[in-house]
Amino acid sequence: MTKSPHLAHLCHLETFTEILSLLSPTQLLTLKLRLDGMTYNQMAAHLDLTPQAIAYRMRKIAATIAENRPDLAAMIADRDRRRTAKPRHTHDHA
């Protein structure tokens, strides 16, 4: 049985609405800026904060979502791992 694209879209909207309801106004603003494509440095300048404060806020947002929606925890953790992964060097220093 295939899922209707309309039903899938509705499920995504309900999930998104639920996630938004979990966050404080400050968290919502932070998330909006990130979703708008701003870097942590840009967000920090816009909000008169440090990039470290932005990183903390983003970790708290991810933790809130993961705590309330355990089914999304793995996706959030994987995204964070990909974002913070150190680049691999392709050459050896001998």
PyMOL commands that set and color helices and strands:
alter all, ss='L'
color gray80, all
select helices_A, chain A and resi 5-22+25-35+40-47+51-68+70-84
alter helices_A, ss='H'
color red, helices_A
deselect
rebuild
show_as cartoon
